[in-house]
């Protein structure tokens, strides 16, 4: 069996849908092929995550339709929507491997549509989302890999921009999940970091410095030539800056000095 043949059967293998003969031939291929074996392990791990998430997430019917008809998530002709209708039921029946990552985004999307605030600015809604994440009022799919969070978020905007994807491991913070939020018709990629200290939420979207909070203080970093806007409300701190067309907002309960230092150290002049 060749690798491409084996990889085509991996989903069915994980789902216990193979005939006895197919099963033994793929199993013998996996024994000798570390690459396919690792794909198979990833598939199983993903399936576990989806199962956990699926237990807690179920989308109302109209939301399902909205997600299913979103062409950013399901490009025209990608797969018959029937397959996806099945996926949105809590039972999670058949999956197709190429779409498994997309499914993670999909599980996250119910949050998106629940969150659209009326006329709020993005920096204010960022504070609000952060507060809800910390309180556990909104849940998200934990993926446990920085790379998966980044890819998943990028995919949700069709690759038009990428989340900052900061590596904050030196501060004992790990990216544990992502969300996509829409505020006033704009798409915000939300990456959630958790670790030893206060958690941190990183928002990325296409915008300008006019999106900065009106009440913010401005700090100009002469070395990086970037304006950093700082803003606090009810003990939650926010640092806003721009890199080219992309705006980054960091929100955390960590002291403002620390949060600003973090934003400055990670910011890349465009
Ligand atoms: Zn192989």
py3Dmol code that shows the C-alpha trace and the ligand (Angstrom):
import py3Dmol

protein = """\
ATOM      1  CA  UNK A   1       0.000   0.000   0.000  1.00  0.00           C
ATOM      2  CA  UNK A   2       1.282   3.463  -0.881  1.00  0.00           C
ATOM      3  CA  UNK A   3       1.240   6.394   1.538  1.00  0.00           C
ATOM      4  CA  UNK A   4      -1.485   8.284  -0.323  1.00  0.00           C
ATOM      5  CA  UNK A   5      -3.685   5.182  -0.316  1.00  0.00           C
ATOM      6  CA  UNK A   6      -3.069   4.670   3.378  1.00  0.00           C
ATOM      7  CA  UNK A   7      -3.804   8.301   4.200  1.00  0.00           C
ATOM      8  CA  UNK A   8      -7.094   8.118   2.365  1.00  0.00           C
ATOM      9  CA  UNK A   9      -8.165   5.303   4.654  1.00  0.00           C
ATOM     10  CA  UNK A  10      -6.992   6.795   7.938  1.00  0.00           C
ATOM     11  CA  UNK A  11     -10.283   8.496   8.790  1.00  0.00           C
ATOM     12  CA  UNK A  12     -12.231   5.351   8.072  1.00  0.00           C
ATOM     13  CA  UNK A  13      -9.762   3.396  10.186  1.00  0.00           C
ATOM     14  CA  UNK A  14     -10.233   5.745  13.130  1.00  0.00           C
ATOM     15  CA  UNK A  15     -13.993   5.446  12.638  1.00  0.00           C
ATOM     16  CA  UNK A  16     -13.862   1.640  12.536  1.00  0.00           C
ATOM     17  CA  UNK A  17     -15.370   1.636   9.077  1.00  0.00           C
ATOM     18  CA  UNK A  18     -12.909  -0.552   7.191  1.00  0.00           C
ATOM     19  CA  UNK A  19     -13.364  -4.072   5.993  1.00  0.00           C
ATOM     20  CA  UNK A  20     -11.201  -6.688   7.628  1.00  0.00           C
ATOM     21  CA  UNK A  21      -8.935  -6.818   4.570  1.00  0.00           C
ATOM     22  CA  UNK A  22      -8.498  -3.017   4.283  1.00  0.00           C
ATOM     23  CA  UNK A  23      -7.842  -2.817   7.969  1.00  0.00           C
ATOM     24  CA  UNK A  24      -5.036  -5.332   7.994  1.00  0.00           C
ATOM     25  CA  UNK A  25      -3.353  -3.804   4.955  1.00  0.00           C
ATOM     26  CA  UNK A  26      -3.386  -0.278   6.400  1.00  0.00           C
ATOM     27  CA  UNK A  27      -2.235  -1.549   9.769  1.00  0.00           C
ATOM     28  CA  UNK A  28       0.742  -3.254   8.201  1.00  0.00           C
ATOM     29  CA  UNK A  29       1.558  -0.048   6.313  1.00  0.00           C
ATOM     30  CA  UNK A  30       1.364   1.989   9.526  1.00  0.00           C
ATOM     31  CA  UNK A  31       3.727  -0.420  11.214  1.00  0.00           C
ATOM     32  CA  UNK A  32       6.433   0.407   8.676  1.00  0.00           C
ATOM     33  CA  UNK A  33       5.645   4.050   7.931  1.00  0.00           C
ATOM     34  CA  UNK A  34       6.297   6.615  10.679  1.00  0.00           C
ATOM     35  CA  UNK A  35       4.845   9.429   8.568  1.00  0.00           C
ATOM     36  CA  UNK A  36       1.437   7.833   8.108  1.00  0.00           C
ATOM     37  CA  UNK A  37       1.528   6.597  11.682  1.00  0.00           C
ATOM     38  CA  UNK A  38       1.924  10.151  12.901  1.00  0.00           C
ATOM     39  CA  UNK A  39      -0.938  11.349  10.688  1.00  0.00           C
ATOM     40  CA  UNK A  40      -3.074   8.609  12.145  1.00  0.00           C
ATOM     41  CA  UNK A  41      -2.150   9.608  15.694  1.00  0.00           C
ATOM     42  CA  UNK A  42      -2.988  13.237  14.967  1.00  0.00           C
ATOM     43  CA  UNK A  43      -6.318  12.147  13.579  1.00  0.00           C
ATOM     44  CA  UNK A  44      -7.088  10.192  16.737  1.00  0.00           C
ATOM     45  CA  UNK A  45      -6.034  13.099  18.952  1.00  0.00           C
ATOM     46  CA  UNK A  46      -8.156  15.508  16.970  1.00  0.00           C
ATOM     47  CA  UNK A  47     -11.079  13.143  17.226  1.00  0.00           C
ATOM     48  CA  UNK A  48     -10.720  13.088  20.999  1.00  0.00           C
ATOM     49  CA  UNK A  49     -10.701  16.889  21.146  1.00  0.00           C
ATOM     50  CA  UNK A  50     -13.727  17.106  18.920  1.00  0.00           C
ATOM     51  CA  UNK A  51     -15.555  14.574  21.025  1.00  0.00           C
ATOM     52  CA  UNK A  52     -14.841  16.573  24.176  1.00  0.00           C
ATOM     53  CA  UNK A  53     -15.900  19.799  22.494  1.00  0.00           C
ATOM     54  CA  UNK A  54     -18.923  18.162  20.899  1.00  0.00           C
ATOM     55  CA  UNK A  55     -20.170  17.128  24.291  1.00  0.00           C
ATOM     56  CA  UNK A  56     -20.490  20.736  25.344  1.00  0.00           C
ATOM     57  CA  UNK A  57     -21.326  22.534  22.119  1.00  0.00           C
ATOM     58  CA  UNK A  58     -24.493  22.278  20.141  1.00  0.00           C
ATOM     59  CA  UNK A  59     -25.614  24.878  17.681  1.00  0.00           C
ATOM     60  CA  UNK A  60     -29.205  25.962  17.168  1.00  0.00           C
ATOM     61  CA  UNK A  61     -30.648  25.097  13.759  1.00  0.00           C
ATOM     62  CA  UNK A  62     -30.487  28.595  12.262  1.00  0.00           C
ATOM     63  CA  UNK A  63     -26.900  28.983  13.387  1.00  0.00           C
ATOM     64  CA  UNK A  64     -26.044  25.676  11.746  1.00  0.00           C
ATOM     65  CA  UNK A  65     -27.450  26.950   8.491  1.00  0.00           C
ATOM     66  CA  UNK A  66     -25.465  30.148   8.833  1.00  0.00           C
ATOM     67  CA  UNK A  67     -22.234  28.262   9.361  1.00  0.00           C
ATOM     68  CA  UNK A  68     -22.955  25.796   6.593  1.00  0.00           C
ATOM     69  CA  UNK A  69     -23.635  28.535   4.094  1.00  0.00           C
ATOM     70  CA  UNK A  70     -20.496  30.503   5.020  1.00  0.00           C
ATOM     71  CA  UNK A  71     -18.264  30.196   1.953  1.00  0.00           C
ATOM     72  CA  UNK A  72     -15.170  31.189   3.891  1.00  0.00           C
ATOM     73  CA  UNK A  73     -15.496  27.986   5.820  1.00  0.00           C
ATOM     74  CA  UNK A  74     -16.927  25.758   3.130  1.00  0.00           C
ATOM     75  CA  UNK A  75     -15.587  26.848  -0.230  1.00  0.00           C
ATOM     76  CA  UNK A  76     -18.012  26.177  -3.065  1.00  0.00           C
ATOM     77  CA  UNK A  77     -17.936  22.580  -4.174  1.00  0.00           C
ATOM     78  CA  UNK A  78     -15.655  21.464  -1.354  1.00  0.00           C
ATOM     79  CA  UNK A  79     -17.990  18.769  -0.054  1.00  0.00           C
ATOM     80  CA  UNK A  80     -21.664  18.217  -0.131  1.00  0.00           C
ATOM     81  CA  UNK A  81     -23.289  20.154   2.697  1.00  0.00           C
ATOM     82  CA  UNK A  82     -25.030  16.923   3.679  1.00  0.00           C
ATOM     83  CA  UNK A  83     -21.820  15.615   5.155  1.00  0.00           C
ATOM     84  CA  UNK A  84     -21.518  18.765   7.195  1.00  0.00           C
ATOM     85  CA  UNK A  85     -25.068  18.727   8.416  1.00  0.00           C
ATOM     86  CA  UNK A  86     -24.217  15.418   9.986  1.00  0.00           C
ATOM     87  CA  UNK A  87     -21.152  16.884  11.599  1.00  0.00           C
ATOM     88  CA  UNK A  88     -23.073  19.603  13.326  1.00  0.00           C
ATOM     89  CA  UNK A  89     -25.212  17.165  15.199  1.00  0.00           C
ATOM     90  CA  UNK A  90     -23.923  16.445  18.681  1.00  0.00           C
ATOM     91  CA  UNK A  91     -23.273  12.824  17.773  1.00  0.00           C
ATOM     92  CA  UNK A  92     -20.383  13.647  15.410  1.00  0.00           C
ATOM     93  CA  UNK A  93     -20.663  10.762  12.977  1.00  0.00           C
ATOM     94  CA  UNK A  94     -18.421  10.581   9.908  1.00  0.00           C
ATOM     95  CA  UNK A  95     -15.513  12.955   9.461  1.00  0.00           C
ATOM     96  CA  UNK A  96     -13.279  13.513   6.478  1.00  0.00           C
ATOM     97  CA  UNK A  97      -9.643  14.088   7.366  1.00  0.00           C
ATOM     98  CA  UNK A  98      -9.004  17.070   5.104  1.00  0.00           C
ATOM     99  CA  UNK A  99     -11.829  18.878   6.833  1.00  0.00           C
ATOM    100  CA  UNK A 100     -11.077  17.910  10.367  1.00  0.00           C
ATOM    101  CA  UNK A 101      -9.236  21.128  11.156  1.00  0.00           C
ATOM    102  CA  UNK A 102     -12.000  23.164   9.609  1.00  0.00           C
ATOM    103  CA  UNK A 103     -14.328  21.440  11.979  1.00  0.00           C
ATOM    104  CA  UNK A 104     -12.457  22.883  14.930  1.00  0.00           C
ATOM    105  CA  UNK A 105     -13.127  26.351  13.597  1.00  0.00           C
ATOM    106  CA  UNK A 106     -16.685  25.331  13.157  1.00  0.00           C
ATOM    107  CA  UNK A 107     -17.037  24.228  16.736  1.00  0.00           C
ATOM    108  CA  UNK A 108     -15.682  27.549  17.788  1.00  0.00           C
ATOM    109  CA  UNK A 109     -17.996  29.541  15.579  1.00  0.00           C
ATOM    110  CA  UNK A 110     -21.123  29.198  17.696  1.00  0.00           C
ATOM    111  CA  UNK A 111     -19.372  31.510  20.129  1.00  0.00           C
ATOM    112  CA  UNK A 112     -18.787  33.998  17.360  1.00  0.00           C
ATOM    113  CA  UNK A 113     -22.417  34.483  16.563  1.00  0.00           C
ATOM    114  CA  UNK A 114     -23.443  34.671  20.169  1.00  0.00           C
ATOM    115  CA  UNK A 115     -21.026  37.448  20.838  1.00  0.00           C
ATOM    116  CA  UNK A 116     -21.698  40.115  18.280  1.00  0.00           C
ATOM    117  CA  UNK A 117     -22.102  43.216  20.404  1.00  0.00           C
ATOM    118  CA  UNK A 118     -24.369  45.938  19.102  1.00  0.00           C
ATOM    119  CA  UNK A 119     -22.406  49.115  18.531  1.00  0.00           C
ATOM    120  CA  UNK A 120     -19.397  48.405  20.666  1.00  0.00           C
ATOM    121  CA  UNK A 121     -15.878  49.296  19.550  1.00  0.00           C
ATOM    122  CA  UNK A 122     -13.470  46.433  19.014  1.00  0.00           C
ATOM    123  CA  UNK A 123     -11.199  47.370  21.972  1.00  0.00           C
ATOM    124  CA  UNK A 124     -14.195  47.413  24.330  1.00  0.00           C
ATOM    125  CA  UNK A 125     -15.590  44.157  23.033  1.00  0.00           C
ATOM    126  CA  UNK A 126     -12.094  42.702  23.460  1.00  0.00           C
ATOM    127  CA  UNK A 127     -12.201  43.534  27.175  1.00  0.00           C
ATOM    128  CA  UNK A 128     -15.636  41.996  27.412  1.00  0.00           C
ATOM    129  CA  UNK A 129     -14.632  38.801  25.645  1.00  0.00           C
ATOM    130  CA  UNK A 130     -11.553  38.456  27.817  1.00  0.00           C
ATOM    131  CA  UNK A 131     -13.629  38.860  30.962  1.00  0.00           C
ATOM    132  CA  UNK A 132     -16.062  36.188  29.779  1.00  0.00           C
ATOM    133  CA  UNK A 133     -13.270  33.785  28.917  1.00  0.00           C
ATOM    134  CA  UNK A 134     -11.690  34.238  32.358  1.00  0.00           C
ATOM    135  CA  UNK A 135     -15.065  33.816  34.083  1.00  0.00           C
ATOM    136  CA  UNK A 136     -15.787  30.750  31.971  1.00  0.00           C
ATOM    137  CA  UNK A 137     -19.011  32.283  30.643  1.00  0.00           C
ATOM    138  CA  UNK A 138     -17.877  31.392  27.146  1.00  0.00           C
ATOM    139  CA  UNK A 139     -16.010  28.254  26.377  1.00  0.00           C
ATOM    140  CA  UNK A 140     -13.678  27.495  23.515  1.00  0.00           C
ATOM    141  CA  UNK A 141     -12.107  24.429  22.027  1.00  0.00           C
ATOM    142  CA  UNK A 142      -8.779  23.676  23.675  1.00  0.00           C
ATOM    143  CA  UNK A 143      -6.322  22.492  21.079  1.00  0.00           C
ATOM    144  CA  UNK A 144      -3.096  22.373  23.046  1.00  0.00           C
ATOM    145  CA  UNK A 145      -0.868  23.447  20.177  1.00  0.00           C
ATOM    146  CA  UNK A 146       0.166  26.952  19.257  1.00  0.00           C
ATOM    147  CA  UNK A 147       0.535  25.927  15.620  1.00  0.00           C
ATOM    148  CA  UNK A 148      -2.972  24.495  15.419  1.00  0.00           C
ATOM    149  CA  UNK A 149      -4.434  27.657  16.964  1.00  0.00           C
ATOM    150  CA  UNK A 150      -2.638  29.800  14.418  1.00  0.00           C
ATOM    151  CA  UNK A 151      -3.538  27.668  11.403  1.00  0.00           C
ATOM    152  CA  UNK A 152      -7.126  27.322  12.493  1.00  0.00           C
ATOM    153  CA  UNK A 153      -7.538  31.072  12.891  1.00  0.00           C
ATOM    154  CA  UNK A 154      -5.827  31.854   9.607  1.00  0.00           C
ATOM    155  CA  UNK A 155      -8.027  29.387   7.792  1.00  0.00           C
ATOM    156  CA  UNK A 156     -11.143  31.030   9.180  1.00  0.00           C
ATOM    157  CA  UNK A 157     -10.290  34.240   7.298  1.00  0.00           C
ATOM    158  CA  UNK A 158      -9.203  32.410   4.167  1.00  0.00           C
ATOM    159  CA  UNK A 159      -5.556  33.286   4.846  1.00  0.00           C
ATOM    160  CA  UNK A 160      -6.186  37.011   4.306  1.00  0.00           C
ATOM    161  CA  UNK A 161      -4.301  37.803   7.494  1.00  0.00           C
ATOM    162  CA  UNK A 162      -2.696  35.884  10.322  1.00  0.00           C
ATOM    163  CA  UNK A 163      -2.944  36.145  14.089  1.00  0.00           C
ATOM    164  CA  UNK A 164       0.236  37.449  15.737  1.00  0.00           C
ATOM    165  CA  UNK A 165       0.982  33.955  17.005  1.00  0.00           C
ATOM    166  CA  UNK A 166       3.299  35.242  19.710  1.00  0.00           C
ATOM    167  CA  UNK A 167       5.401  32.712  21.523  1.00  0.00           C
ATOM    168  CA  UNK A 168       4.874  33.629  25.185  1.00  0.00           C
ATOM    169  CA  UNK A 169       6.401  30.498  26.651  1.00  0.00           C
ATOM    170  CA  UNK A 170       9.059  32.619  28.392  1.00  0.00           C
ATOM    171  CA  UNK A 171       6.190  34.046  30.447  1.00  0.00           C
ATOM    172  CA  UNK A 172       4.810  30.541  31.041  1.00  0.00           C
ATOM    173  CA  UNK A 173       1.856  31.271  28.785  1.00  0.00           C
ATOM    174  CA  UNK A 174       0.724  28.869  26.064  1.00  0.00           C
ATOM    175  CA  UNK A 175      -1.797  29.390  23.303  1.00  0.00           C
ATOM    176  CA  UNK A 176      -4.559  26.974  24.263  1.00  0.00           C
ATOM    177  CA  UNK A 177      -7.372  27.882  21.918  1.00  0.00           C
ATOM    178  CA  UNK A 178      -8.846  30.275  19.457  1.00  0.00           C
ATOM    179  CA  UNK A 179     -12.085  31.938  18.500  1.00  0.00           C
ATOM    180  CA  UNK A 180     -13.372  33.977  15.657  1.00  0.00           C
ATOM    181  CA  UNK A 181     -15.438  36.985  16.553  1.00  0.00           C
ATOM    182  CA  UNK A 182     -17.328  39.427  14.424  1.00  0.00           C
ATOM    183  CA  UNK A 183     -17.737  42.984  15.608  1.00  0.00           C
ATOM    184  CA  UNK A 184     -19.504  45.504  13.400  1.00  0.00           C
ATOM    185  CA  UNK A 185     -18.960  43.327  10.347  1.00  0.00           C
ATOM    186  CA  UNK A 186     -15.220  42.923  10.951  1.00  0.00           C
ATOM    187  CA  UNK A 187     -13.588  39.634  11.702  1.00  0.00           C
ATOM    188  CA  UNK A 188     -11.412  39.388  14.794  1.00  0.00           C
ATOM    189  CA  UNK A 189      -9.098  36.455  15.404  1.00  0.00           C
ATOM    190  CA  UNK A 190      -8.856  35.667  19.084  1.00  0.00           C
ATOM    191  CA  UNK A 191      -6.004  33.590  20.516  1.00  0.00           C
ATOM    192  CA  UNK A 192      -6.252  32.578  24.152  1.00  0.00           C
ATOM    193  CA  UNK A 193      -3.131  32.090  26.256  1.00  0.00           C
ATOM    194  CA  UNK A 194      -3.163  30.402  29.620  1.00  0.00           C
ATOM    195  CA  UNK A 195      -0.428  29.513  32.053  1.00  0.00           C
ATOM    196  CA  UNK A 196       0.894  30.210  35.501  1.00  0.00           C
ATOM    197  CA  UNK A 197      -0.087  33.852  35.858  1.00  0.00           C
ATOM    198  CA  UNK A 198      -3.127  35.776  34.655  1.00  0.00           C
ATOM    199  CA  UNK A 199      -4.340  34.567  31.260  1.00  0.00           C
ATOM    200  CA  UNK A 200      -3.947  36.703  28.177  1.00  0.00           C
ATOM    201  CA  UNK A 201      -6.093  37.133  25.105  1.00  0.00           C
ATOM    202  CA  UNK A 202      -4.624  38.341  21.827  1.00  0.00           C
ATOM    203  CA  UNK A 203      -6.933  39.908  19.215  1.00  0.00           C
ATOM    204  CA  UNK A 204      -5.890  40.439  15.635  1.00  0.00           C
ATOM    205  CA  UNK A 205      -7.865  42.185  12.911  1.00  0.00           C
ATOM    206  CA  UNK A 206      -7.469  44.425   9.897  1.00  0.00           C
ATOM    207  CA  UNK A 207      -7.740  48.060  10.915  1.00  0.00           C
ATOM    208  CA  UNK A 208      -6.129  51.412  11.556  1.00  0.00           C
ATOM    209  CA  UNK A 209      -5.073  53.414  14.618  1.00  0.00           C
ATOM    210  CA  UNK A 210      -8.509  55.016  14.507  1.00  0.00           C
ATOM    211  CA  UNK A 211      -9.737  51.776  16.013  1.00  0.00           C
ATOM    212  CA  UNK A 212      -7.800  52.549  19.225  1.00  0.00           C
ATOM    213  CA  UNK A 213      -9.936  53.307  22.265  1.00  0.00           C
ATOM    214  CA  UNK A 214     -10.724  57.026  22.514  1.00  0.00           C
ATOM    215  CA  UNK A 215      -9.741  57.181  26.195  1.00  0.00           C
ATOM    216  CA  UNK A 216      -6.419  55.401  25.693  1.00  0.00           C
ATOM    217  CA  UNK A 217      -3.037  56.849  26.634  1.00  0.00           C
ATOM    218  CA  UNK A 218      -0.516  56.778  23.812  1.00  0.00           C
ATOM    219  CA  UNK A 219       3.067  55.713  24.264  1.00  0.00           C
ATOM    220  CA  UNK A 220       5.456  56.108  21.336  1.00  0.00           C
ATOM    221  CA  UNK A 221       8.261  53.573  21.214  1.00  0.00           C
ATOM    222  CA  UNK A 222      11.127  55.489  19.576  1.00  0.00           C
ATOM    223  CA  UNK A 223      13.106  52.350  18.835  1.00  0.00           C
ATOM    224  CA  UNK A 224      10.351  50.431  17.048  1.00  0.00           C
ATOM    225  CA  UNK A 225       8.581  53.571  15.862  1.00  0.00           C
ATOM    226  CA  UNK A 226       5.232  52.191  16.936  1.00  0.00           C
ATOM    227  CA  UNK A 227       2.445  53.836  18.931  1.00  0.00           C
ATOM    228  CA  UNK A 228       1.189  51.737  21.819  1.00  0.00           C
ATOM    229  CA  UNK A 229      -2.236  52.634  23.175  1.00  0.00           C
ATOM    230  CA  UNK A 230      -2.921  51.576  26.752  1.00  0.00           C
ATOM    231  CA  UNK A 231      -6.305  51.375  28.340  1.00  0.00           C
ATOM    232  CA  UNK A 232      -7.759  49.856  31.520  1.00  0.00           C
ATOM    233  CA  UNK A 233     -11.181  49.109  32.811  1.00  0.00           C
ATOM    234  CA  UNK A 234     -12.246  47.286  35.984  1.00  0.00           C
ATOM    235  CA  UNK A 235      -8.779  45.872  36.614  1.00  0.00           C
ATOM    236  CA  UNK A 236      -8.321  44.550  33.095  1.00  0.00           C
ATOM    237  CA  UNK A 237      -5.545  46.062  31.000  1.00  0.00           C
ATOM    238  CA  UNK A 238      -5.336  46.445  27.283  1.00  0.00           C
ATOM    239  CA  UNK A 239      -2.483  47.341  24.924  1.00  0.00           C
ATOM    240  CA  UNK A 240      -3.280  48.194  21.310  1.00  0.00           C
ATOM    241  CA  UNK A 241      -0.774  48.595  18.488  1.00  0.00           C
ATOM    242  CA  UNK A 242      -0.611  48.411  14.709  1.00  0.00           C
ATOM    243  CA  UNK A 243       1.719  46.422  12.480  1.00  0.00           C
ATOM    244  CA  UNK A 244       1.010  47.447   8.915  1.00  0.00           C
ATOM    245  CA  UNK A 245      -2.661  46.774   8.250  1.00  0.00           C
ATOM    246  CA  UNK A 246      -3.025  44.451  11.194  1.00  0.00           C
ATOM    247  CA  UNK A 247      -4.075  45.612  14.636  1.00  0.00           C
ATOM    248  CA  UNK A 248      -3.051  43.637  17.690  1.00  0.00           C
ATOM    249  CA  UNK A 249      -4.762  44.014  21.052  1.00  0.00           C
ATOM    250  CA  UNK A 250      -3.422  42.253  24.125  1.00  0.00           C
ATOM    251  CA  UNK A 251      -5.786  41.975  27.067  1.00  0.00           C
ATOM    252  CA  UNK A 252      -4.866  40.646  30.497  1.00  0.00           C
ATOM    253  CA  UNK A 253      -5.147  41.253  34.204  1.00  0.00           C
ATOM    254  CA  UNK A 254      -1.372  41.306  34.423  1.00  0.00           C
ATOM    255  CA  UNK A 255       0.027  44.705  35.509  1.00  0.00           C
ATOM    256  CA  UNK A 256      -0.079  47.311  32.741  1.00  0.00           C
ATOM    257  CA  UNK A 257       3.707  47.772  32.900  1.00  0.00           C
ATOM    258  CA  UNK A 258       4.235  44.074  32.202  1.00  0.00           C
ATOM    259  CA  UNK A 259       1.647  43.949  29.446  1.00  0.00           C
ATOM    260  CA  UNK A 260       3.112  47.002  27.713  1.00  0.00           C
ATOM    261  CA  UNK A 261       6.630  45.591  28.021  1.00  0.00           C
ATOM    262  CA  UNK A 262       5.386  42.341  26.480  1.00  0.00           C
ATOM    263  CA  UNK A 263       3.680  44.110  23.574  1.00  0.00           C
ATOM    264  CA  UNK A 264       6.799  46.204  22.958  1.00  0.00           C
ATOM    265  CA  UNK A 265       9.116  43.235  23.024  1.00  0.00           C
ATOM    266  CA  UNK A 266       7.013  41.256  20.547  1.00  0.00           C
ATOM    267  CA  UNK A 267       5.962  44.041  18.178  1.00  0.00           C
ATOM    268  CA  UNK A 268       7.526  44.033  14.720  1.00  0.00           C
ATOM    269  CA  UNK A 269       7.871  47.371  12.961  1.00  0.00           C
ATOM    270  CA  UNK A 270       6.137  47.064   9.611  1.00  0.00           C
TER     271      UNK A 270
END
"""
ligand_1 = """\
1
ZN
Zn 2.978 5.887 4.568
"""
view = py3Dmol.view(width=600, height=400)
view.addModel(protein, "pdb")
view.setStyle({"model": 0}, {"cartoon": {"style": "trace"}})
view.addModel(ligand_1, "xyz")
view.setStyle({"model": 1}, {"stick": {}})
view.zoomTo()
view.show()
